[in-house]
Amino acid sequence: MNRASSLKLDPCSRPDLIALRRWVVAFCIIRFDLEQGQVIEECFPPASVSQDEELNVAFSSFPDSMSQNQNSASIHDCMFFFRFRRRGTAPDALKAQEDSVPPDTVRPLNVETRSNVDNSDVVSSTGDDGNDEGGSGGWTNSSVLSALASVLSPRSIGGESSGKQVFDSAELHNSPPVEHPHLSEDHPPAMQRVGSQNASGTDGNDFLYGYVFNRQRQDQRLKRGGEQKSVVILTRKPFSSVFKPLLQILGPLCFDIGKKALDHVATFVSRWPSPVLGELMDLPIGSASLKAYLPPACSLTSDYGSSYDEFVSAMAPFPPLNHSIPQGLFHEADLFGMFRGIILQIWMLWELLIIGEPMLIIAPTPSQCSEAVACIVSLAAPLPCSVDFRPYFTIHDHDFSHLNSLKEGDQFPPMILGVTNFFFLKALRSIPHVVSVGGSVASSSKTPMAARSSNGRKQDQQGLQLSSLKKFSPSNLIHAVKMRRDGPLSLMTEHKEAVWSTYQPTTKPDTAVLNRLVDAGVTPRVEESMSVVNNEILRRHFLELTTNFLAPFGPYLRVTTPSEGTSPFVEPPSLPSFHTHEFLGNLSERGPGKFLSKRMRANWLDLY
């Protein structure tokens, strides 16, 4: 197949490097050399990242030895992505184009007032009984959610508060930032958005995403019987719905025509319009076209650096829930397909994410662990994920030395780490929650959906456990006891989907939601279709769950609207002061509301 024919360009065409930066930082081709290790053969544009970042990219772009053993095909392609903290300063001239907001300033925060709303109101699309999962409703405002995310943002790995917002050069036409005079000690430090820089001079909260197309080829004529090479897209934008399809074009094309593919694809990408958050974008690439929804501005992490216009646009109330419009980051991740083996544990994973607990996600391959991390992050919608997440984490990441130095009793920073190397099970013993997903056993140990009776009525939740009871045997019992005794280290002898945690969740698995999930068919096409349906059911449920959980915080994030004729130079109104004991006392008296009371246990206040 000649893929190059669909990407024909005028011989004089050259990519606009400034415009390219709206989407991509760099394209890389990385080869694994037997003598030198990982070698970056090509980086376009040249010198787009620092030397420290080059090393991180090179080491993160290949599966480790464990995941390589899972494959026996002569040619094996896989795709995954990683995320790492930026370090150092890129030497290229374009770096000067990446202007940013001064570190100790913020955009003014004006939250639209909604009157006559009791703070015990519940955001629900279910009606009074809470059994229906459609429609929309409630007072929730996405700017409230965006502001709340910064309030709840846990400290970064180095103990720093939330970093400065970074803006693309194309967005600098907006009004200049002003210092906010009302963010005092009454508000958590994260709310103040005080920027801080690390020793390298780079914002400690600025991250790069790397989308990887890796090819392993077995050939007995070569040393060690094979070779492998990776094609990587480096970007500051967590737009998996765009970069995964783009990588499916770029990866094979690089193996067909070599480094010329980078220049061809860069030219097309530089002609794309600027990203419009929350909208469907049509992005031409040769004779093809990528159609993808971008996540809304309110769901993006602080390192993305949304412009002021994007932030203001997030003030409009949420539109009615739509099956095709993403409400958060990584909306396209296969939530059901990745966690169907531990389907009853998703509610606990949601809680751990909401309260900022560290998690270690281990899987046989980088594709599986990065997809699992994306799925967990997507559960935060419509909030941005304030926890530092690493879809594919290796021992070569600069942050590993800090994590490995933590002593017993030290608090592990709020992170979600996706790994494939069993070494992390021993090196990071202090991490309190370990989740094992993926593997060849996934297809044979899938948890069945709740059974239905012949008349279609939903049966008791105990039906979820019937198949596991039927499979009871002494050997299974011994195996279960061994897994409990050895903990996550039991994965070193046999991979199995499981969750190890001492956390007692407050939220109960929703039987109504589980009963609506459709069991997958026997063919991959049918299974994929069923996953799409099931993903929508799960996402709508957790979107409602998150919004209802946030409802009591609403009054603390609404300010009085300035009266008509007020001078624009007057200081903006301050947010109400937040006092923890007062908040919990009032919440205890009012209760969690209908939606949450049906889905949480008696100790629901502990979650707050």
Secondary structure as a PSIPRED ss2 file (coil, helix, strand):
# PSIPRED VFORMAT (PSIPRED V4.0)

   1 M C   1.000  0.000  0.000
   2 N C   1.000  0.000  0.000
   3 R H   0.000  1.000  0.000
   4 A H   0.000  1.000  0.000
   5 S H   0.000  1.000  0.000
   6 S H   0.000  1.000  0.000
   7 L H   0.000  1.000  0.000
   8 K C   1.000  0.000  0.000
   9 L C   1.000  0.000  0.000
  10 D C   1.000  0.000  0.000
  11 P C   1.000  0.000  0.000
  12 C C   1.000  0.000  0.000
  13 S C   1.000  0.000  0.000
  14 R C   1.000  0.000  0.000
  15 P C   1.000  0.000  0.000
  16 D C   1.000  0.000  0.000
  17 L H   0.000  1.000  0.000
  18 I H   0.000  1.000  0.000
  19 A H   0.000  1.000  0.000
  20 L H   0.000  1.000  0.000
  21 R C   1.000  0.000  0.000
  22 R C   1.000  0.000  0.000
  23 W C   1.000  0.000  0.000
  24 V C   1.000  0.000  0.000
  25 V C   1.000  0.000  0.000
  26 A E   0.000  0.000  1.000
  27 F E   0.000  0.000  1.000
  28 C E   0.000  0.000  1.000
  29 I E   0.000  0.000  1.000
  30 I E   0.000  0.000  1.000
  31 R E   0.000  0.000  1.000
  32 F E   0.000  0.000  1.000
  33 D E   0.000  0.000  1.000
  34 L C   1.000  0.000  0.000
  35 E C   1.000  0.000  0.000
  36 Q C   1.000  0.000  0.000
  37 G E   0.000  0.000  1.000
  38 Q E   0.000  0.000  1.000
  39 V E   0.000  0.000  1.000
  40 I E   0.000  0.000  1.000
  41 E E   0.000  0.000  1.000
  42 E E   0.000  0.000  1.000
  43 C E   0.000  0.000  1.000
  44 F E   0.000  0.000  1.000
  45 P C   1.000  0.000  0.000
  46 P C   1.000  0.000  0.000
  47 A C   1.000  0.000  0.000
  48 S C   1.000  0.000  0.000
  49 V C   1.000  0.000  0.000
  50 S C   1.000  0.000  0.000
  51 Q H   0.000  1.000  0.000
  52 D H   0.000  1.000  0.000
  53 E H   0.000  1.000  0.000
  54 E H   0.000  1.000  0.000
  55 L H   0.000  1.000  0.000
  56 N H   0.000  1.000  0.000
  57 V H   0.000  1.000  0.000
  58 A H   0.000  1.000  0.000
  59 F H   0.000  1.000  0.000
  60 S H   0.000  1.000  0.000
  61 S C   1.000  0.000  0.000
  62 F C   1.000  0.000  0.000
  63 P C   1.000  0.000  0.000
  64 D C   1.000  0.000  0.000
  65 S H   0.000  1.000  0.000
  66 M H   0.000  1.000  0.000
  67 S H   0.000  1.000  0.000
  68 Q H   0.000  1.000  0.000
  69 N C   1.000  0.000  0.000
  70 Q C   1.000  0.000  0.000
  71 N C   1.000  0.000  0.000
  72 S C   1.000  0.000  0.000
  73 A C   1.000  0.000  0.000
  74 S C   1.000  0.000  0.000
  75 I E   0.000  0.000  1.000
  76 H E   0.000  0.000  1.000
  77 D E   0.000  0.000  1.000
  78 C E   0.000  0.000  1.000
  79 M E   0.000  0.000  1.000
  80 F E   0.000  0.000  1.000
  81 F E   0.000  0.000  1.000
  82 F E   0.000  0.000  1.000
  83 R E   0.000  0.000  1.000
  84 F E   0.000  0.000  1.000
  85 R E   0.000  0.000  1.000
  86 R C   1.000  0.000  0.000
  87 R C   1.000  0.000  0.000
  88 G C   1.000  0.000  0.000
  89 T C   1.000  0.000  0.000
  90 A C   1.000  0.000  0.000
  91 P C   1.000  0.000  0.000
  92 D C   1.000  0.000  0.000
  93 A H   0.000  1.000  0.000
  94 L H   0.000  1.000  0.000
  95 K H   0.000  1.000  0.000
  96 A H   0.000  1.000  0.000
  97 Q H   0.000  1.000  0.000
  98 E C   1.000  0.000  0.000
  99 D C   1.000  0.000  0.000
 100 S C   1.000  0.000  0.000
 101 V C   1.000  0.000  0.000
 102 P C   1.000  0.000  0.000
 103 P C   1.000  0.000  0.000
 104 D C   1.000  0.000  0.000
 105 T C   1.000  0.000  0.000
 106 V E   0.000  0.000  1.000
 107 R C   1.000  0.000  0.000
 108 P C   1.000  0.000  0.000
 109 L C   1.000  0.000  0.000
 110 N C   1.000  0.000  0.000
 111 V C   1.000  0.000  0.000
 112 E C   1.000  0.000  0.000
 113 T C   1.000  0.000  0.000
 114 R C   1.000  0.000  0.000
 115 S C   1.000  0.000  0.000
 116 N C   1.000  0.000  0.000
 117 V C   1.000  0.000  0.000
 118 D C   1.000  0.000  0.000
 119 N C   1.000  0.000  0.000
 120 S C   1.000  0.000  0.000
 121 D C   1.000  0.000  0.000
 122 V C   1.000  0.000  0.000
 123 V C   1.000  0.000  0.000
 124 S C   1.000  0.000  0.000
 125 S C   1.000  0.000  0.000
 126 T C   1.000  0.000  0.000
 127 G C   1.000  0.000  0.000
 128 D C   1.000  0.000  0.000
 129 D C   1.000  0.000  0.000
 130 G C   1.000  0.000  0.000
 131 N C   1.000  0.000  0.000
 132 D C   1.000  0.000  0.000
 133 E C   1.000  0.000  0.000
 134 G C   1.000  0.000  0.000
 135 G C   1.000  0.000  0.000
 136 S C   1.000  0.000  0.000
 137 G C   1.000  0.000  0.000
 138 G C   1.000  0.000  0.000
 139 W C   1.000  0.000  0.000
 140 T C   1.000  0.000  0.000
 141 N E   0.000  0.000  1.000
 142 S H   0.000  1.000  0.000
 143 S H   0.000  1.000  0.000
 144 V H   0.000  1.000  0.000
 145 L H   0.000  1.000  0.000
 146 S H   0.000  1.000  0.000
 147 A H   0.000  1.000  0.000
 148 L H   0.000  1.000  0.000
 149 A H   0.000  1.000  0.000
 150 S H   0.000  1.000  0.000
 151 V H   0.000  1.000  0.000
 152 L H   0.000  1.000  0.000
 153 S C   1.000  0.000  0.000
 154 P C   1.000  0.000  0.000
 155 R C   1.000  0.000  0.000
 156 S C   1.000  0.000  0.000
 157 I C   1.000  0.000  0.000
 158 G C   1.000  0.000  0.000
 159 G C   1.000  0.000  0.000
 160 E C   1.000  0.000  0.000
 161 S C   1.000  0.000  0.000
 162 S C   1.000  0.000  0.000
 163 G C   1.000  0.000  0.000
 164 K C   1.000  0.000  0.000
 165 Q C   1.000  0.000  0.000
 166 V C   1.000  0.000  0.000
 167 F C   1.000  0.000  0.000
 168 D C   1.000  0.000  0.000
 169 S H   0.000  1.000  0.000
 170 A H   0.000  1.000  0.000
 171 E H   0.000  1.000  0.000
 172 L C   1.000  0.000  0.000
 173 H C   1.000  0.000  0.000
 174 N C   1.000  0.000  0.000
 175 S C   1.000  0.000  0.000
 176 P C   1.000  0.000  0.000
 177 P C   1.000  0.000  0.000
 178 V E   0.000  0.000  1.000
 179 E C   1.000  0.000  0.000
 180 H C   1.000  0.000  0.000
 181 P C   1.000  0.000  0.000
 182 H C   1.000  0.000  0.000
 183 L C   1.000  0.000  0.000
 184 S C   1.000  0.000  0.000
 185 E C   1.000  0.000  0.000
 186 D C   1.000  0.000  0.000
 187 H C   1.000  0.000  0.000
 188 P C   1.000  0.000  0.000
 189 P H   0.000  1.000  0.000
 190 A H   0.000  1.000  0.000
 191 M H   0.000  1.000  0.000
 192 Q H   0.000  1.000  0.000
 193 R C   1.000  0.000  0.000
 194 V C   1.000  0.000  0.000
 195 G C   1.000  0.000  0.000
 196 S C   1.000  0.000  0.000
 197 Q E   0.000  0.000  1.000
 198 N C   1.000  0.000  0.000
 199 A C   1.000  0.000  0.000
 200 S C   1.000  0.000  0.000
 201 G C   1.000  0.000  0.000
 202 T C   1.000  0.000  0.000
 203 D E   0.000  0.000  1.000
 204 G C   1.000  0.000  0.000
 205 N C   1.000  0.000  0.000
 206 D C   1.000  0.000  0.000
 207 F E   0.000  0.000  1.000
 208 L E   0.000  0.000  1.000
 209 Y E   0.000  0.000  1.000
 210 G E   0.000  0.000  1.000
 211 Y E   0.000  0.000  1.000
 212 V E   0.000  0.000  1.000
 213 F E   0.000  0.000  1.000
 214 N E   0.000  0.000  1.000
 215 R E   0.000  0.000  1.000
 216 Q E   0.000  0.000  1.000
 217 R E   0.000  0.000  1.000
 218 Q E   0.000  0.000  1.000
 219 D C   1.000  0.000  0.000
 220 Q C   1.000  0.000  0.000
 221 R C   1.000  0.000  0.000
 222 L C   1.000  0.000  0.000
 223 K H   0.000  1.000  0.000
 224 R H   0.000  1.000  0.000
 225 G H   0.000  1.000  0.000
 226 G E   0.000  0.000  1.000
 227 E E   0.000  0.000  1.000
 228 Q E   0.000  0.000  1.000
 229 K E   0.000  0.000  1.000
 230 S E   0.000  0.000  1.000
 231 V E   0.000  0.000  1.000
 232 V E   0.000  0.000  1.000
 233 I E   0.000  0.000  1.000
 234 L E   0.000  0.000  1.000
 235 T E   0.000  0.000  1.000
 236 R C   1.000  0.000  0.000
 237 K C   1.000  0.000  0.000
 238 P C   1.000  0.000  0.000
 239 F C   1.000  0.000  0.000
 240 S H   0.000  1.000  0.000
 241 S H   0.000  1.000  0.000
 242 V H   0.000  1.000  0.000
 243 F H   0.000  1.000  0.000
 244 K H   0.000  1.000  0.000
 245 P H   0.000  1.000  0.000
 246 L H   0.000  1.000  0.000
 247 L H   0.000  1.000  0.000
 248 Q H   0.000  1.000  0.000
 249 I H   0.000  1.000  0.000
 250 L H   0.000  1.000  0.000
 251 G H   0.000  1.000  0.000
 252 P H   0.000  1.000  0.000
 253 L H   0.000  1.000  0.000
 254 C H   0.000  1.000  0.000
 255 F H   0.000  1.000  0.000
 256 D H   0.000  1.000  0.000
 257 I H   0.000  1.000  0.000
 258 G C   1.000  0.000  0.000
 259 K C   1.000  0.000  0.000
 260 K H   0.000  1.000  0.000
 261 A H   0.000  1.000  0.000
 262 L H   0.000  1.000  0.000
 263 D H   0.000  1.000  0.000
 264 H H   0.000  1.000  0.000
 265 V H   0.000  1.000  0.000
 266 A H   0.000  1.000  0.000
 267 T H   0.000  1.000  0.000
 268 F H   0.000  1.000  0.000
 269 V H   0.000  1.000  0.000
 270 S H   0.000  1.000  0.000
 271 R C   1.000  0.000  0.000
 272 W C   1.000  0.000  0.000
 273 P C   1.000  0.000  0.000
 274 S C   1.000  0.000  0.000
 275 P C   1.000  0.000  0.000
 276 V C   1.000  0.000  0.000
 277 L C   1.000  0.000  0.000
 278 G C   1.000  0.000  0.000
 279 E C   1.000  0.000  0.000
 280 L E   0.000  0.000  1.000
 281 M E   0.000  0.000  1.000
 282 D E   0.000  0.000  1.000
 283 L E   0.000  0.000  1.000
 284 P E   0.000  0.000  1.000
 285 I E   0.000  0.000  1.000
 286 G C   1.000  0.000  0.000
 287 S C   1.000  0.000  0.000
 288 A E   0.000  0.000  1.000
 289 S E   0.000  0.000  1.000
 290 L E   0.000  0.000  1.000
 291 K E   0.000  0.000  1.000
 292 A E   0.000  0.000  1.000
 293 Y E   0.000  0.000  1.000
 294 L C   1.000  0.000  0.000
 295 P C   1.000  0.000  0.000
 296 P C   1.000  0.000  0.000
 297 A H   0.000  1.000  0.000
 298 C H   0.000  1.000  0.000
 299 S H   0.000  1.000  0.000
 300 L C   1.000  0.000  0.000
 301 T C   1.000  0.000  0.000
 302 S C   1.000  0.000  0.000
 303 D C   1.000  0.000  0.000
 304 Y C   1.000  0.000  0.000
 305 G C   1.000  0.000  0.000
 306 S C   1.000  0.000  0.000
 307 S C   1.000  0.000  0.000
 308 Y H   0.000  1.000  0.000
 309 D H   0.000  1.000  0.000
 310 E H   0.000  1.000  0.000
 311 F H   0.000  1.000  0.000
 312 V H   0.000  1.000  0.000
 313 S H   0.000  1.000  0.000
 314 A C   1.000  0.000  0.000
 315 M C   1.000  0.000  0.000
 316 A C   1.000  0.000  0.000
 317 P E   0.000  0.000  1.000
 318 F C   1.000  0.000  0.000
 319 P C   1.000  0.000  0.000
 320 P C   1.000  0.000  0.000
 321 L C   1.000  0.000  0.000
 322 N C   1.000  0.000  0.000
 323 H C   1.000  0.000  0.000
 324 S C   1.000  0.000  0.000
 325 I C   1.000  0.000  0.000
 326 P C   1.000  0.000  0.000
 327 Q C   1.000  0.000  0.000
 328 G C   1.000  0.000  0.000
 329 L C   1.000  0.000  0.000
 330 F C   1.000  0.000  0.000
 331 H C   1.000  0.000  0.000
 332 E C   1.000  0.000  0.000
 333 A C   1.000  0.000  0.000
 334 D C   1.000  0.000  0.000
 335 L H   0.000  1.000  0.000
 336 F H   0.000  1.000  0.000
 337 G H   0.000  1.000  0.000
 338 M H   0.000  1.000  0.000
 339 F H   0.000  1.000  0.000
 340 R H   0.000  1.000  0.000
 341 G H   0.000  1.000  0.000
 342 I H   0.000  1.000  0.000
 343 I H   0.000  1.000  0.000
 344 L H   0.000  1.000  0.000
 345 Q H   0.000  1.000  0.000
 346 I H   0.000  1.000  0.000
 347 W H   0.000  1.000  0.000
 348 M H   0.000  1.000  0.000
 349 L H   0.000  1.000  0.000
 350 W H   0.000  1.000  0.000
 351 E H   0.000  1.000  0.000
 352 L H   0.000  1.000  0.000
 353 L H   0.000  1.000  0.000
 354 I H   0.000  1.000  0.000
 355 I C   1.000  0.000  0.000
 356 G C   1.000  0.000  0.000
 357 E C   1.000  0.000  0.000
 358 P C   1.000  0.000  0.000
 359 M E   0.000  0.000  1.000
 360 L E   0.000  0.000  1.000
 361 I E   0.000  0.000  1.000
 362 I E   0.000  0.000  1.000
 363 A C   1.000  0.000  0.000
 364 P C   1.000  0.000  0.000
 365 T C   1.000  0.000  0.000
 366 P H   0.000  1.000  0.000
 367 S H   0.000  1.000  0.000
 368 Q H   0.000  1.000  0.000
 369 C H   0.000  1.000  0.000
 370 S H   0.000  1.000  0.000
 371 E H   0.000  1.000  0.000
 372 A H   0.000  1.000  0.000
 373 V H   0.000  1.000  0.000
 374 A H   0.000  1.000  0.000
 375 C H   0.000  1.000  0.000
 376 I H   0.000  1.000  0.000
 377 V H   0.000  1.000  0.000
 378 S H   0.000  1.000  0.000
 379 L C   1.000  0.000  0.000
 380 A C   1.000  0.000  0.000
 381 A C   1.000  0.000  0.000
 382 P C   1.000  0.000  0.000
 383 L C   1.000  0.000  0.000
 384 P C   1.000  0.000  0.000
 385 C C   1.000  0.000  0.000
 386 S C   1.000  0.000  0.000
 387 V C   1.000  0.000  0.000
 388 D E   0.000  0.000  1.000
 389 F E   0.000  0.000  1.000
 390 R E   0.000  0.000  1.000
 391 P C   1.000  0.000  0.000
 392 Y C   1.000  0.000  0.000
 393 F C   1.000  0.000  0.000
 394 T C   1.000  0.000  0.000
 395 I C   1.000  0.000  0.000
 396 H C   1.000  0.000  0.000
 397 D C   1.000  0.000  0.000
 398 H C   1.000  0.000  0.000
 399 D C   1.000  0.000  0.000
 400 F H   0.000  1.000  0.000
 401 S H   0.000  1.000  0.000
 402 H H   0.000  1.000  0.000
 403 L H   0.000  1.000  0.000
 404 N H   0.000  1.000  0.000
 405 S C   1.000  0.000  0.000
 406 L C   1.000  0.000  0.000
 407 K C   1.000  0.000  0.000
 408 E C   1.000  0.000  0.000
 409 G C   1.000  0.000  0.000
 410 D C   1.000  0.000  0.000
 411 Q C   1.000  0.000  0.000
 412 F C   1.000  0.000  0.000
 413 P C   1.000  0.000  0.000
 414 P C   1.000  0.000  0.000
 415 M E   0.000  0.000  1.000
 416 I E   0.000  0.000  1.000
 417 L E   0.000  0.000  1.000
 418 G E   0.000  0.000  1.000
 419 V E   0.000  0.000  1.000
 420 T C   1.000  0.000  0.000
 421 N C   1.000  0.000  0.000
 422 F C   1.000  0.000  0.000
 423 F H   0.000  1.000  0.000
 424 F H   0.000  1.000  0.000
 425 L H   0.000  1.000  0.000
 426 K H   0.000  1.000  0.000
 427 A H   0.000  1.000  0.000
 428 L C   1.000  0.000  0.000
 429 R C   1.000  0.000  0.000
 430 S C   1.000  0.000  0.000
 431 I C   1.000  0.000  0.000
 432 P C   1.000  0.000  0.000
 433 H C   1.000  0.000  0.000
 434 V E   0.000  0.000  1.000
 435 V E   0.000  0.000  1.000
 436 S E   0.000  0.000  1.000
 437 V C   1.000  0.000  0.000
 438 G C   1.000  0.000  0.000
 439 G C   1.000  0.000  0.000
 440 S H   0.000  1.000  0.000
 441 V H   0.000  1.000  0.000
 442 A H   0.000  1.000  0.000
 443 S C   1.000  0.000  0.000
 444 S C   1.000  0.000  0.000
 445 S C   1.000  0.000  0.000
 446 K C   1.000  0.000  0.000
 447 T C   1.000  0.000  0.000
 448 P C   1.000  0.000  0.000
 449 M C   1.000  0.000  0.000
 450 A C   1.000  0.000  0.000
 451 A C   1.000  0.000  0.000
 452 R E   0.000  0.000  1.000
 453 S C   1.000  0.000  0.000
 454 S C   1.000  0.000  0.000
 455 N C   1.000  0.000  0.000
 456 G C   1.000  0.000  0.000
 457 R C   1.000  0.000  0.000
 458 K E   0.000  0.000  1.000
 459 Q C   1.000  0.000  0.000
 460 D C   1.000  0.000  0.000
 461 Q H   0.000  1.000  0.000
 462 Q H   0.000  1.000  0.000
 463 G H   0.000  1.000  0.000
 464 L H   0.000  1.000  0.000
 465 Q H   0.000  1.000  0.000
 466 L H   0.000  1.000  0.000
 467 S H   0.000  1.000  0.000
 468 S H   0.000  1.000  0.000
 469 L H   0.000  1.000  0.000
 470 K H   0.000  1.000  0.000
 471 K C   1.000  0.000  0.000
 472 F C   1.000  0.000  0.000
 473 S C   1.000  0.000  0.000
 474 P H   0.000  1.000  0.000
 475 S H   0.000  1.000  0.000
 476 N H   0.000  1.000  0.000
 477 L H   0.000  1.000  0.000
 478 I H   0.000  1.000  0.000
 479 H H   0.000  1.000  0.000
 480 A H   0.000  1.000  0.000
 481 V H   0.000  1.000  0.000
 482 K H   0.000  1.000  0.000
 483 M H   0.000  1.000  0.000
 484 R H   0.000  1.000  0.000
 485 R H   0.000  1.000  0.000
 486 D H   0.000  1.000  0.000
 487 G H   0.000  1.000  0.000
 488 P H   0.000  1.000  0.000
 489 L H   0.000  1.000  0.000
 490 S H   0.000  1.000  0.000
 491 L H   0.000  1.000  0.000
 492 M H   0.000  1.000  0.000
 493 T C   1.000  0.000  0.000
 494 E C   1.000  0.000  0.000
 495 H C   1.000  0.000  0.000
 496 K C   1.000  0.000  0.000
 497 E C   1.000  0.000  0.000
 498 A E   0.000  0.000  1.000
 499 V E   0.000  0.000  1.000
 500 W E   0.000  0.000  1.000
 501 S C   1.000  0.000  0.000
 502 T C   1.000  0.000  0.000
 503 Y C   1.000  0.000  0.000
 504 Q C   1.000  0.000  0.000
 505 P C   1.000  0.000  0.000
 506 T C   1.000  0.000  0.000
 507 T E   0.000  0.000  1.000
 508 K C   1.000  0.000  0.000
 509 P C   1.000  0.000  0.000
 510 D C   1.000  0.000  0.000
 511 T H   0.000  1.000  0.000
 512 A H   0.000  1.000  0.000
 513 V H   0.000  1.000  0.000
 514 L H   0.000  1.000  0.000
 515 N H   0.000  1.000  0.000
 516 R H   0.000  1.000  0.000
 517 L C   1.000  0.000  0.000
 518 V C   1.000  0.000  0.000
 519 D C   1.000  0.000  0.000
 520 A C   1.000  0.000  0.000
 521 G C   1.000  0.000  0.000
 522 V C   1.000  0.000  0.000
 523 T C   1.000  0.000  0.000
 524 P H   0.000  1.000  0.000
 525 R H   0.000  1.000  0.000
 526 V H   0.000  1.000  0.000
 527 E H   0.000  1.000  0.000
 528 E H   0.000  1.000  0.000
 529 S H   0.000  1.000  0.000
 530 M H   0.000  1.000  0.000
 531 S H   0.000  1.000  0.000
 532 V H   0.000  1.000  0.000
 533 V H   0.000  1.000  0.000
 534 N H   0.000  1.000  0.000
 535 N H   0.000  1.000  0.000
 536 E H   0.000  1.000  0.000
 537 I H   0.000  1.000  0.000
 538 L H   0.000  1.000  0.000
 539 R H   0.000  1.000  0.000
 540 R H   0.000  1.000  0.000
 541 H H   0.000  1.000  0.000
 542 F H   0.000  1.000  0.000
 543 L H   0.000  1.000  0.000
 544 E H   0.000  1.000  0.000
 545 L H   0.000  1.000  0.000
 546 T H   0.000  1.000  0.000
 547 T H   0.000  1.000  0.000
 548 N H   0.000  1.000  0.000
 549 F H   0.000  1.000  0.000
 550 L H   0.000  1.000  0.000
 551 A H   0.000  1.000  0.000
 552 P H   0.000  1.000  0.000
 553 F H   0.000  1.000  0.000
 554 G H   0.000  1.000  0.000
 555 P H   0.000  1.000  0.000
 556 Y H   0.000  1.000  0.000
 557 L H   0.000  1.000  0.000
 558 R C   1.000  0.000  0.000
 559 V C   1.000  0.000  0.000
 560 T C   1.000  0.000  0.000
 561 T C   1.000  0.000  0.000
 562 P C   1.000  0.000  0.000
 563 S C   1.000  0.000  0.000
 564 E C   1.000  0.000  0.000
 565 G C   1.000  0.000  0.000
 566 T C   1.000  0.000  0.000
 567 S C   1.000  0.000  0.000
 568 P C   1.000  0.000  0.000
 569 F C   1.000  0.000  0.000
 570 V C   1.000  0.000  0.000
 571 E C   1.000  0.000  0.000
 572 P C   1.000  0.000  0.000
 573 P C   1.000  0.000  0.000
 574 S C   1.000  0.000  0.000
 575 L C   1.000  0.000  0.000
 576 P C   1.000  0.000  0.000
 577 S C   1.000  0.000  0.000
 578 F C   1.000  0.000  0.000
 579 H C   1.000  0.000  0.000
 580 T H   0.000  1.000  0.000
 581 H H   0.000  1.000  0.000
 582 E H   0.000  1.000  0.000
 583 F H   0.000  1.000  0.000
 584 L H   0.000  1.000  0.000
 585 G H   0.000  1.000  0.000
 586 N H   0.000  1.000  0.000
 587 L H   0.000  1.000  0.000
 588 S H   0.000  1.000  0.000
 589 E H   0.000  1.000  0.000
 590 R H   0.000  1.000  0.000
 591 G C   1.000  0.000  0.000
 592 P C   1.000  0.000  0.000
 593 G C   1.000  0.000  0.000
 594 K H   0.000  1.000  0.000
 595 F H   0.000  1.000  0.000
 596 L H   0.000  1.000  0.000
 597 S H   0.000  1.000  0.000
 598 K C   1.000  0.000  0.000
 599 R C   1.000  0.000  0.000
 600 M E   0.000  0.000  1.000
 601 R C   1.000  0.000  0.000
 602 A C   1.000  0.000  0.000
 603 N C   1.000  0.000  0.000
 604 W H   0.000  1.000  0.000
 605 L H   0.000  1.000  0.000
 606 D H   0.000  1.000  0.000
 607 L C   1.000  0.000  0.000
 608 Y C   1.000  0.000  0.000
